[in-house]
Structure formats: C-alpha cells, structure tokens
Amino acid sequence: MALIPATILTGFLGSGKTTLLKRILTEAHGQKIAVIENEFGEENIDSDILVTESKEQIVQMSNGCVCCTIREDLREALQVLAAKKRQGLLDFDRVVIETTGLADPGPVAQTFFMDDEIAESYLLDSILTLVDAKHAPQQLNDRQEARRQVGFADQIFISKSDLVSADETDALIHRLKHMNPRAPQQKVHFGEVPLKDVFDLRGFNLNAKLDIDPDFLTEDDHDHHDHDHVHGEHCDHPSHKHEGHGHHHHVDDDVKSFVYKADRAFDPAKLEDFLGAIVNIYGPRMLRYKGVLNMKGTERKVIFQGVHQLMGSDLGPEWGKDEARQSRMVFIGIELPREILEQGLEQCLV
C-alpha cells in the first residue's frame, strides 16, 4: 500500500484553522480526506457538516471525507485509520491533523519518524501554520507556543489581514520571515486557499530544494534579529519596543533563524560528530533545520534536515558543472547559540 500523505495544521487559538479545514473538507475536489482533531476542548469540527454513522469517534462526512476526534493518543488514531483503510472499511487519500491552538507541533511531527508502524503507513508532507494578523503581534510577544508554531511551519497562512492596516501586515510578514525564512507566506481570506498550496508541499522531503528566501540571504551582513524596520509616522505597533524619536521598531523573538554558508567542503566524520553533539544538547530548542551540503568524497549534494533531536540525511543530485559548490544551512530554533554553531561548523570544514 502506498504511504498516506499527512499534513499538520496548526495555529494559535482563533487563527482560522477550523475555517480553513471546513473549506478543505466541503470543497468539491474529489479527494477523500481523513481529519484527526487533536483537540481537548468541547468544540470539534462544526457538527453541522458531519454525518455521524457510528458510535465510534470516526464520522463519515457528506462528501466522503472522514473525521476522527481524539482526546488521547495521536499514534493510536493514526494506527486505527491506517488499519481500517487496509481492511477496506474506510476510504481516504490523505490525513490532516488539526492540533489544538496551544499545541507545539514538534511532538506531532516526531510521531511520524519515531514510530516504525506509523512510518510504514504515513508520509509527513508538511506543517501549515495559520497566523491571525490582528492578534498575532501580541500572541507572538506573549506566547511561546505561537512562536514555535511559526518556527515549525513549511507554509504560513496569514488570516484576518483585512482587519489591520497594510503597514501592520507588512511588519508582521517581516517579523515572521525573520523567525522562519524557509516558509512561504500567503494572505488568506476566510480560508480560501487553493489546494495546491495546502497539499503535496513536500516540506519534509529530503530531496526537496532548500527553500530559503534569496533576499534573506543577502541580508547576511548583519544580525537578522536586530533588523530594524521603519513604519509610517502613525504606526503604533504594540508588538515592538519604541526606540527613541527615530520611530524605529525592534523585534526580539526567542524563535529566530540564521543561515550558514560555506564554500569549502565539509569533512563527513567531523560534521556528523559535531551535529550529533549539538542535537544532543540543543535538540529540544531546535525546531527545524535543513541544509544542502558540499561533502568531501562525493560528487552529489548531501541534503539533511531535522526536527528537534531527529535528524536525517540523503544523497541529492550531482553538483552542476558550473554550479558553485556552496553548503547552505538554515537553523530555526529557540535562543540557539549562533556563535557556537558557526564556530563548530567552521571546524568541520576541510
């Protein structure tokens, strides 16, 4: 049986996850989608669009989608769905897991790698994060869960941008990009998103190209997290500390990203030892990291990525004849020691 693609949908309370999900589930796209609601509250997917057919917590939707509310173990719910699909009791093409608004998506993502039985049935496609433009500045300031959700994202959808000024939206986009430069951002209105931007993003595919915003790389001359940006005179951003009369704003989130580049090749053994040690110490704070590496001893690119303590690598395509063999890595995490990482990586070069 082919692996079942899985998508994790996350975002802070009120960011529009259910609206997006409802749209995905009710649209006539011909795909049969199983939804796992990893919720602990009373509210589940609006029951008016569900057709309940069993005493179990699995319900069949009017358009052929399946819905499963779990109060306990995600692993168990995934196993039950896969087993029912194998037995021909349920028919679905893919799974969407909606996390609670307060959830850290890390452990959910790790389930797909740490559990052999799950890994044999499912393929984690991507983590989608919804961000509410009106409340995000305050939520990102106050709640680490909101910052983590941004750090984990493969794709960010900004909702409710019609409720704030263009300047405020721009400031939010800028802030999110510094937290996570590898996730494309898109404004959405009431969950209206083309399915091609939701499914088959291959965010966890090791052979996917390294999507780092090229403009982000050009800013490398100074520390990104100290990047000031200027707004119009009437901007009164609650999310920034005012600094002097110059009306600059300063963002200092604990979730930050940085890019490391090197023109010399890596020594494979040294790099493996160093990354192993780093992941051992800082793994819980490392949200996502990914890179295309130039390794001594191979003509092919080495692609690696990780979530928390779980790290994997794979051989990619050969370097092109005229292509500069430059290693590029992006690290996204909570107060990661940039200098220690950079010095350690330097010492792994040939």
TORKE-262749 format. One record per residue (C-alpha): residue number from 1; residue in three letters; x, y, z. Coordinates in Angstrom, 1 decimal, always signed. Example, Ala and Ser with C-alpha at 12.3 -4.5 7.8 and 13.67 -1.06 7.14 Angstrom:
BEGIN
{site 1 Ala {+12.3 -4.5 +7.8}} {site 2 Ser {+13.7 -1.1 +7.1}} 
//
This chain:
BEGIN
{site 1 Met {+0.0 +0.0 +0.0}} {site 2 Ala {+1.3 +3.5 -0.9}} {site 3 Leu {+2.2 +5.7 +2.0}} {site 4 Ile {-0.7 +8.0 +3.1}} {site 5 Pro {+0.4 +11.7 +3.0}} {site 6 Ala {-0.2 +13.6 +6.2}} {site 7 Thr {-0.5 +17.3 +6.8}} {site 8 Ile {-0.3 +19.0 +10.3}} {site 9 Leu {-2.5 +22.1 +10.6}} {site 10 Thr {-1.5 +24.4 +13.4}} {site 11 Gly {-2.0 +28.0 +14.5}} {site 12 Phe {-2.9 +29.9 +17.7}} {site 13 Leu {-6.5 +30.0 +19.1}} {site 14 Gly {-8.8 +31.9 +16.7}} {site 15 Ser {-6.4 +32.0 +13.8}} {site 16 Gly {-8.9 +30.3 +11.5}} {site 17 Lys {-7.8 +26.7 +11.4}} {site 18 Thr {-11.4 +25.4 +11.6}} {site 19 Thr {-12.5 +27.8 +8.8}} {site 20 Leu {-9.7 +26.6 +6.6}} {site 21 Leu {-10.4 +23.0 +7.4}} {site 22 Lys {-14.1 +23.3 +6.8}} {site 23 Arg {-13.3 +24.8 +3.4}} {site 24 Ile {-10.9 +21.9 +2.5}} {site 25 Leu {-13.5 +19.4 +3.7}} {site 26 Thr {-16.5 +20.8 +1.9}} {site 27 Glu {-14.9 +21.8 -1.4}} {site 28 Ala {-15.6 +19.5 -4.4}} {site 29 His {-12.0 +18.5 -5.1}} {site 30 Gly {-12.6 +14.8 -5.4}} {site 31 Gln {-10.1 +13.9 -2.7}} {site 32 Lys {-11.1 +11.9 +0.3}} {site 33 Ile {-9.5 +13.4 +3.4}} {site 34 Ala {-9.4 +11.9 +6.9}} {site 35 Val {-9.2 +14.6 +9.6}} {site 36 Ile {-7.8 +13.9 +13.0}} {site 37 Glu {-8.8 +16.5 +15.5}} {site 38 Asn {-6.2 +16.6 +18.3}} {site 39 Glu {-8.5 +18.7 +20.5}} {site 40 Phe {-9.0 +18.7 +24.2}} {site 41 Gly {-11.8 +21.2 +24.3}} {site 42 Glu {-15.6 +20.8 +23.7}} {site 43 Glu {-15.5 +22.3 +20.3}} {site 44 Asn {-15.0 +19.9 +17.4}} {site 45 Ile {-15.3 +20.4 +13.7}} {site 46 Asp {-18.7 +22.0 +13.3}} {site 47 Ser {-21.1 +19.1 +13.6}} {site 48 Asp {-23.5 +20.6 +11.1}} {site 49 Ile {-21.2 +19.5 +8.2}} {site 50 Leu {-20.7 +16.0 +9.6}} {site 51 Val {-22.8 +12.9 +9.1}} {site 52 Thr {-22.4 +10.6 +12.0}} {site 53 Glu {-22.7 +6.9 +11.1}} {site 54 Ser {-21.2 +5.1 +14.0}} {site 55 Lys {-20.9 +5.0 +17.8}} {site 56 Glu {-17.1 +5.4 +17.3}} {site 57 Gln {-15.3 +8.6 +17.2}} {site 58 Ile {-14.9 +8.3 +13.5}} {site 59 Val {-17.5 +10.0 +11.4}} {site 60 Gln {-18.1 +10.0 +7.7}} {site 61 Met {-18.7 +13.4 +6.0}} {site 62 Ser {-21.3 +14.1 +3.5}} {site 63 Asn {-18.6 +14.5 +0.7}} {site 64 Gly {-16.8 +11.2 +1.6}} {site 65 Cys {-14.2 +12.7 +3.9}} {site 66 Val {-13.7 +11.1 +7.3}} {site 67 Cys {-13.3 +12.7 +10.7}} {site 68 Cys {-11.9 +11.3 +13.8}} {site 69 Thr {-11.8 +13.2 +17.1}} {site 70 Ile {-9.1 +12.1 +19.6}} {site 71 Arg {-8.8 +13.0 +23.2}} {site 72 Glu {-5.8 +10.9 +23.8}} {site 73 Asp {-3.2 +9.3 +21.6}} {site 74 Leu {-2.4 +10.5 +18.2}} {site 75 Arg {-0.4 +7.4 +17.4}} {site 76 Glu {-3.4 +5.2 +18.2}} {site 77 Ala {-5.8 +7.3 +16.0}} {site 78 Leu {-3.3 +7.1 +13.1}} {site 79 Gln {-3.0 +3.3 +13.5}} {site 80 Val {-6.8 +2.8 +13.6}} {site 81 Leu {-7.3 +4.9 +10.4}} {site 82 Ala {-4.5 +3.0 +8.6}} {site 83 Ala {-5.8 -0.4 +9.7}} {site 84 Lys {-9.4 +0.5 +8.6}} {site 85 Lys {-8.1 +1.7 +5.2}} {site 86 Arg {-6.1 -1.6 +4.7}} {site 87 Gln {-9.2 -3.6 +5.6}} {site 88 Gly {-11.3 -1.6 +3.1}} {site 89 Leu {-13.6 -0.3 +5.9}} {site 90 Leu {-12.6 +3.4 +5.3}} {site 91 Asp {-11.6 +5.0 +2.0}} {site 92 Phe {-9.4 +8.1 +2.2}} {site 93 Asp {-6.5 +9.5 +0.3}} {site 94 Arg {-4.7 +11.6 +2.9}} {site 95 Val {-4.8 +12.7 +6.5}} {site 96 Val {-5.0 +16.2 +8.0}} {site 97 Ile {-4.2 +16.6 +11.7}} {site 98 Glu {-5.6 +19.7 +13.3}} {site 99 Thr {-3.7 +20.5 +16.5}} {site 100 Thr {-5.1 +22.4 +19.4}} {site 101 Gly {-4.4 +26.2 +19.4}} {site 102 Leu {-2.0 +25.8 +22.3}} {site 103 Ala {-0.1 +22.8 +20.8}} {site 104 Asp {+3.6 +22.6 +20.0}} {site 105 Pro {+3.6 +20.9 +16.6}} {site 106 Gly {+7.0 +19.3 +17.3}} {site 107 Pro {+5.9 +16.1 +19.1}} {site 108 Val {+3.1 +15.7 +16.5}} {site 109 Ala {+5.7 +15.8 +13.7}} {site 110 Gln {+8.1 +13.5 +15.6}} {site 111 Thr {+5.4 +10.8 +15.8}} {site 112 Phe {+5.9 +10.2 +12.1}} {site 113 Phe {+9.6 +9.5 +12.5}} {site 114 Met {+9.9 +7.8 +15.8}} {site 115 Asp {+7.2 +5.2 +15.5}} {site 116 Asp {+8.0 +2.4 +13.0}} {site 117 Glu {+4.4 +1.4 +12.5}} {site 118 Ile {+3.4 +5.0 +11.7}} {site 119 Ala {+6.4 +5.5 +9.4}} {site 120 Glu {+5.4 +2.4 +7.4}} {site 121 Ser {+1.9 +3.7 +6.8}} {site 122 Tyr {+2.3 +7.5 +6.5}} {site 123 Leu {+4.5 +10.2 +4.9}} {site 124 Leu {+4.6 +13.5 +6.7}} {site 125 Asp {+4.1 +16.1 +3.9}} {site 126 Ser {+4.1 +19.5 +5.7}} {site 127 Ile {+3.2 +21.7 +8.7}} {site 128 Leu {+0.8 +24.5 +7.8}} {site 129 Thr {+0.6 +27.4 +10.3}} {site 130 Leu {-2.2 +29.9 +10.4}} {site 131 Val {-1.4 +33.3 +11.9}} {site 132 Asp {-4.1 +35.8 +12.8}} {site 133 Ala {-2.9 +39.3 +11.6}} {site 134 Lys {-5.0 +41.2 +14.1}} {site 135 His {-3.8 +39.3 +17.3}} {site 136 Ala {-0.5 +37.8 +16.2}} {site 137 Pro {+1.8 +40.7 +17.3}} {site 138 Gln {+0.5 +40.3 +20.9}} {site 139 Gln {+0.4 +36.5 +20.8}} {site 140 Leu {+3.9 +36.2 +19.4}} {site 141 Asn {+5.1 +38.5 +22.2}} {site 142 Asp {+3.3 +36.7 +25.0}} {site 143 Arg {+3.1 +33.0 +24.0}} {site 144 Gln {+6.0 +30.7 +23.1}} {site 145 Glu {+3.5 +28.2 +21.6}} {site 146 Ala {+2.6 +30.8 +18.9}} {site 147 Arg {+6.3 +31.5 +18.2}} {site 148 Arg {+7.0 +27.7 +18.0}} {site 149 Gln {+4.1 +27.2 +15.5}} {site 150 Val {+5.7 +29.8 +13.2}} {site 151 Gly {+9.2 +28.2 +13.6}} {site 152 Phe {+7.9 +24.8 +12.6}} {site 153 Ala {+6.0 +25.9 +9.5}} {site 154 Asp {+6.6 +24.8 +6.0}} {site 155 Gln {+3.9 +27.3 +4.8}} {site 156 Ile {+2.4 +30.2 +6.7}} {site 157 Phe {-1.2 +31.5 +6.0}} {site 158 Ile {-2.0 +35.0 +7.4}} {site 159 Ser {-5.6 +35.4 +8.2}} {site 160 Lys {-7.7 +38.5 +9.1}} {site 161 Ser {-5.3 +40.9 +7.3}} {site 162 Asp {-8.4 +42.9 +6.2}} {site 163 Leu {-8.8 +43.9 +9.9}} {site 164 Val {-5.4 +45.7 +10.1}} {site 165 Ser {-3.5 +48.3 +8.2}} {site 166 Ala {-1.2 +47.5 +5.3}} {site 167 Asp {+1.7 +48.7 +7.5}} {site 168 Glu {+0.8 +46.3 +10.3}} {site 169 Thr {+0.6 +43.4 +7.9}} {site 170 Asp {+4.0 +44.3 +6.4}} {site 171 Ala {+5.5 +44.4 +9.8}} {site 172 Leu {+4.0 +41.0 +10.7}} {site 173 Ile {+5.3 +39.5 +7.4}} {site 174 His {+8.8 +40.9 +8.1}} {site 175 Arg {+8.8 +39.6 +11.6}} {site 176 Leu {+7.6 +36.1 +10.6}} {site 177 Lys {+10.3 +36.0 +7.9}} {site 178 His {+13.0 +36.6 +10.5}} {site 179 Met {+11.6 +33.8 +12.6}} {site 180 Asn {+11.3 +31.4 +9.7}} {site 181 Pro {+12.8 +32.3 +6.3}} {site 182 Arg {+12.0 +29.0 +4.8}} {site 183 Ala {+8.2 +29.1 +4.9}} {site 184 Pro {+6.5 +31.0 +2.2}} {site 185 Gln {+3.8 +33.3 +3.5}} {site 186 Gln {+0.3 +33.9 +1.9}} {site 187 Lys {-2.6 +36.0 +3.0}} {site 188 Val {-5.9 +34.1 +3.1}} {site 189 His {-9.4 +35.4 +3.3}} {site 190 Phe {-11.9 +33.1 +5.2}} {site 191 Gly {-9.8 +30.0 +4.5}} {site 192 Glu {-9.9 +30.5 +0.7}} {site 193 Val {-6.7 +28.7 -0.3}} {site 194 Pro {-6.1 +26.8 -3.5}} {site 195 Leu {-5.5 +23.1 -2.6}} {site 196 Lys {-2.1 +23.2 -4.4}} {site 197 Asp {-0.9 +25.5 -1.6}} {site 198 Val {-2.1 +23.1 +1.1}} {site 199 Phe {-1.2 +19.6 -0.1}} {site 200 Asp {+1.8 +17.9 -1.6}} {site 201 Leu {+4.2 +20.7 -0.4}} {site 202 Arg {+6.9 +18.1 +0.4}} {site 203 Gly {+8.1 +20.1 +3.3}} {site 204 Phe {+9.7 +17.1 +4.9}} {site 205 Asn {+11.1 +15.6 +1.6}} {site 206 Leu {+14.8 +15.4 +2.0}} {site 207 Asn {+15.3 +15.9 -1.8}} {site 208 Ala {+13.2 +19.0 -2.0}} {site 209 Lys {+15.2 +22.1 -2.9}} {site 210 Leu {+16.3 +24.2 +0.0}} {site 211 Asp {+13.7 +27.0 +0.1}} {site 212 Ile {+15.5 +29.9 +1.7}} {site 213 Asp {+14.3 +33.3 +0.6}} {site 214 Pro {+17.1 +34.7 -1.6}} {site 215 Asp {+16.6 +38.2 -0.2}} {site 216 Phe {+17.0 +36.8 +3.3}} {site 217 Leu {+20.5 +35.6 +2.3}} {site 218 Thr {+21.6 +39.0 +1.1}} {site 219 Glu {+20.9 +40.5 +4.5}} {site 220 Asp {+23.6 +38.3 +5.9}} {site 221 Asp {+25.9 +41.2 +6.7}} {site 222 His {+24.2 +42.0 +10.0}} {site 223 Asp {+22.3 +40.1 +12.6}} {site 224 His {+18.8 +39.5 +11.3}} {site 225 His {+17.2 +39.6 +14.7}} {site 226 Asp {+18.4 +43.1 +15.3}} {site 227 His {+16.9 +44.2 +12.0}} {site 228 Asp {+15.1 +47.5 +12.5}} {site 229 His {+12.3 +48.5 +10.2}} {site 230 Val {+10.7 +51.8 +9.8}} {site 231 His {+7.0 +52.5 +9.5}} {site 232 Gly {+4.8 +55.4 +8.7}} {site 233 Glu {+4.5 +58.2 +11.2}} {site 234 His {+1.2 +56.9 +12.6}} {site 235 Cys {+2.2 +53.4 +13.3}} {site 236 Asp {+1.6 +52.4 +16.9}} {site 237 His {+2.7 +48.9 +17.0}} {site 238 Pro {+2.0 +47.3 +20.3}} {site 239 Ser {+4.3 +44.5 +19.4}} {site 240 His {+7.5 +46.5 +19.2}} {site 241 Lys {+9.5 +48.4 +21.7}} {site 242 His {+9.7 +52.1 +20.7}} {site 243 Glu {+13.3 +53.2 +20.4}} {site 244 Gly {+13.9 +57.0 +20.5}} {site 245 His {+12.3 +59.6 +18.3}} {site 246 Gly {+13.6 +58.0 +15.1}} {site 247 His {+10.4 +55.8 +15.2}} {site 248 His {+12.3 +52.6 +14.6}} {site 249 His {+10.9 +49.4 +15.9}} {site 250 His {+12.8 +46.4 +17.2}} {site 251 Val {+11.7 +42.8 +17.3}} {site 252 Asp {+13.4 +40.4 +19.5}} {site 253 Asp {+11.7 +37.0 +19.4}} {site 254 Asp {+13.2 +33.9 +21.1}} {site 255 Val {+12.4 +31.9 +17.9}} {site 256 Lys {+15.0 +33.0 +15.4}} {site 257 Ser {+16.6 +31.7 +12.3}} {site 258 Phe {+20.0 +32.1 +10.8}} {site 259 Val {+21.7 +30.9 +7.7}} {site 260 Tyr {+25.1 +29.4 +7.5}} {site 261 Lys {+27.1 +29.3 +4.2}} {site 262 Ala {+30.5 +27.8 +3.4}} {site 263 Asp {+32.5 +27.5 +0.2}} {site 264 Arg {+34.9 +24.8 +1.5}} {site 265 Ala {+33.7 +21.2 +1.7}} {site 266 Phe {+32.7 +19.5 +5.0}} {site 267 Asp {+34.6 +16.6 +6.4}} {site 268 Pro {+31.8 +14.0 +6.8}} {site 269 Ala {+33.1 +12.4 +10.0}} {site 270 Lys {+33.7 +15.7 +11.8}} {site 271 Leu {+30.4 +17.1 +10.7}} {site 272 Glu {+28.5 +14.0 +11.9}} {site 273 Asp {+30.2 +14.2 +15.3}} {site 274 Phe {+29.5 +17.9 +15.7}} {site 275 Leu {+25.9 +17.8 +14.6}} {site 276 Gly {+25.3 +14.8 +16.9}} {site 277 Ala {+26.7 +16.7 +19.8}} {site 278 Ile {+24.7 +19.8 +19.1}} {site 279 Val {+21.4 +17.9 +18.7}} {site 280 Asn {+22.1 +16.1 +21.9}} {site 281 Ile {+22.5 +19.4 +23.8}} {site 282 Tyr {+20.2 +21.8 +22.0}} {site 283 Gly {+17.7 +19.4 +20.3}} {site 284 Pro {+14.6 +20.4 +22.3}} {site 285 Arg {+15.3 +24.1 +21.2}} {site 286 Met {+16.0 +23.2 +17.6}} {site 287 Leu {+12.6 +23.5 +15.8}} {site 288 Arg {+13.6 +22.9 +12.2}} {site 289 Tyr {+16.9 +22.8 +10.4}} {site 290 Lys {+17.8 +21.9 +6.9}} {site 291 Gly {+20.7 +22.2 +4.5}} {site 292 Val {+22.3 +21.3 +1.2}} {site 293 Leu {+25.9 +20.3 +1.9}} {site 294 Asn {+29.1 +20.0 -0.1}} {site 295 Met {+30.8 +17.0 +1.4}} {site 296 Lys {+34.3 +15.8 +0.7}} {site 297 Gly {+34.3 +12.4 -1.1}} {site 298 Thr {+31.1 +12.7 -3.1}} {site 299 Glu {+30.1 +14.5 -6.3}} {site 300 Arg {+26.5 +14.6 -5.1}} {site 301 Lys {+24.8 +17.1 -2.9}} {site 302 Val {+24.0 +15.9 +0.6}} {site 303 Ile {+20.7 +17.0 +1.9}} {site 304 Phe {+19.9 +17.0 +5.6}} {site 305 Gln {+17.1 +18.1 +7.8}} {site 306 Gly {+15.8 +17.7 +11.3}} {site 307 Val {+13.1 +18.3 +13.8}} {site 308 His {+14.3 +18.6 +17.5}} {site 309 Gln {+16.6 +15.6 +18.1}} {site 310 Leu {+15.6 +13.7 +15.0}} {site 311 Met {+18.0 +14.3 +12.1}} {site 312 Gly {+18.3 +12.6 +8.7}} {site 313 Ser {+20.4 +13.0 +5.5}} {site 314 Asp {+20.2 +11.7 +2.0}} {site 315 Leu {+22.2 +12.0 -1.2}} {site 316 Gly {+20.7 +14.5 -3.6}} {site 317 Pro {+21.5 +15.2 -7.3}} {site 318 Glu {+25.1 +15.8 -8.6}} {site 319 Trp {+26.5 +19.3 -8.4}} {site 320 Gly {+26.2 +21.0 -11.8}} {site 321 Lys {+29.3 +21.6 -13.9}} {site 322 Asp {+29.2 +25.4 -13.4}} {site 323 Glu {+27.4 +25.4 -10.1}} {site 324 Ala {+29.2 +26.9 -7.1}} {site 325 Arg {+29.6 +24.1 -4.5}} {site 326 Gln {+28.4 +26.0 -1.6}} {site 327 Ser {+26.9 +24.5 +1.5}} {site 328 Arg {+23.8 +26.3 +2.8}} {site 329 Met {+22.1 +25.5 +6.1}} {site 330 Val {+19.2 +27.2 +7.8}} {site 331 Phe {+18.6 +26.7 +11.6}} {site 332 Ile {+15.3 +27.8 +13.2}} {site 333 Gly {+15.1 +27.5 +17.0}} {site 334 Ile {+14.6 +29.0 +20.4}} {site 335 Glu {+17.6 +31.0 +21.5}} {site 336 Leu {+20.1 +28.9 +19.6}} {site 337 Pro {+23.7 +29.8 +20.3}} {site 338 Arg {+24.6 +31.1 +16.8}} {site 339 Glu {+28.2 +31.7 +17.5}} {site 340 Ile {+28.8 +28.2 +18.9}} {site 341 Leu {+27.1 +26.6 +15.9}} {site 342 Glu {+29.0 +28.7 +13.4}} {site 343 Gln {+32.4 +28.1 +15.1}} {site 344 Gly {+31.7 +24.4 +15.3}} {site 345 Leu {+30.7 +24.2 +11.7}} {site 346 Glu {+33.8 +26.1 +10.6}} {site 347 Gln {+35.9 +23.5 +12.4}} {site 348 Cys {+34.2 +20.7 +10.4}} {site 349 Leu {+35.3 +22.2 +7.0}} {site 350 Val {+38.1 +20.5 +5.1}} 
//
